[in-house]
Amino acid sequence: MSGVRLSRSAQATILSAAAAIAPEEACGLLLGTAGTIHTATVVANVDPAPRSRFEIDPAALIAAHRATRGGGPAVLGYWHSHPNGLAEPSATDRAAASGDGRIWAIAANGAITLWRDGLDGFAALPYSVTEA
């Protein structure tokens, strides 16, 4: 898949949560169907240093995977913010990446970029914003 569709509501959720939680990093999950991120959830950042790192609450991640198995939307990836940085993977993000092919959305300075977490590292992922 070369490009992804991001719903306008998911975009708004990411940007508003990032602004509201700054100067700490906000984070959450990207849910949808193949090629389309319908929903961005906001979950607790449980990292002990939330101003410079993020860790998605494991309970929220487990619940999302259970919901997927029960017929809910798929967990397509994760999002987080860089309140004082750039909308691109940091050295910390690169170290935490697993190469699982999931999408990472990074919000900074009112912008969102998408990245594919591949075996060779992060690759920029083009996207379009849609109404649904």
N, C-alpha and C positions, 0 to 999 in steps of 0.2 A: 504494500500500500504506500503510495507516494505522498498523498495529501490526506488531510482529515477535515471533517466538518466539526465546528465547535458551536453549540447553540448560544444564542445571544444571552439566555438566562445563565448558562454556565459561565460565560465570560463575565457577566455582571457580578455573579457570586464571588468569583476569584478576585476581581478588582476591588470590590467593596470589602471583602474580608481582609485582604492585604492592607488596605488603607486603615481599617478599623483596628487592626492588631499591631500595626507598626508602633514602636520600633522593633517589635519581636517578629519572627518569621511566622506567617500563617501557613497552614497546610491542609490538605484534604485529598479526596479521592476523585478520580474521573470515571464516570459511569456511562455506559451506553451500549451501542451495538457496533459491529465492525464498521469502522470508518467514521462513526459519528459519536461525539461526546455530547450526550443529552443533558447530563447533570454533573455539576461539581459540588461535592459535599464539603463542608467545613468540619474538620475534626481537631481534637486537642493536639497541640504540639507538646509532646511529653519529654523532649530533650531538656536536660538540665541547663543548657546554655541557649535558650530560645532566641536570643538576640543575634546569634551567629550560626545557628544550626537548627535542623528540624528532625523530628522523629514522629511519624504518624502513630497515634495511639493504637497499639496492637489489637485491643479489643474491638475498635471500630473497623479495622482491616479484616479481622476474622468474621465479624458480623456481616460485612459487605460480601465476602466470599461465600458465606452460608446463604445469604439472600440470592446470590447468583445461582447457586446450586438448586435453590428452590424456585427458579424461574424468573428471578429479578434481573435487572440489567447487569451486564458484565463489568468487572473492574478492568478498565482499559489502561489505567495508570494512576499517576499521582500528581499533585501540584503543590507548589510552595512559593513563598515570596522571598525576595532579596530586598528588604526595606532600604538598605543603603548601598545597593550594588547594581549590577547589570542583570538584564533578563537573559542570562546564559548560564550554563552549568559552571559552578565554582570548582575549585580543587577539592573541596569537601564533597560536593555532589559527585564528582568523578570517582572519588575513592569509595563512595557508598553505592555506586551503581552495580547492578548485578548482571547486566547483559541479557536480561530476560525479554527484551523486545517491547516492553511496556512504554507508554508515553509519559513523559515528564513535561508538565507545564510550569514555566517559571515566570512570575510576575515581578516587575520592578518599574518604578517611575511611571505607572499608569499603562504599561505595555505588557503583553503576554507573548512569550515565544513557546513553541512546542519542540520537543526533542524526542527522538527514538533512542532508547537505551539498548544498544546492540552489542554484539560480542566485541566489536572493535571500538567501543566507546559511544559517546553521544553523537547523533547526526541531527542536524536541523530538519524539522518537519514542517513543510508548508501546510497552511490551513486556511479555511474560509469560515466566516461567521454566518450562521443561518438562523432563521427565526424559530426552527423547531429542533 
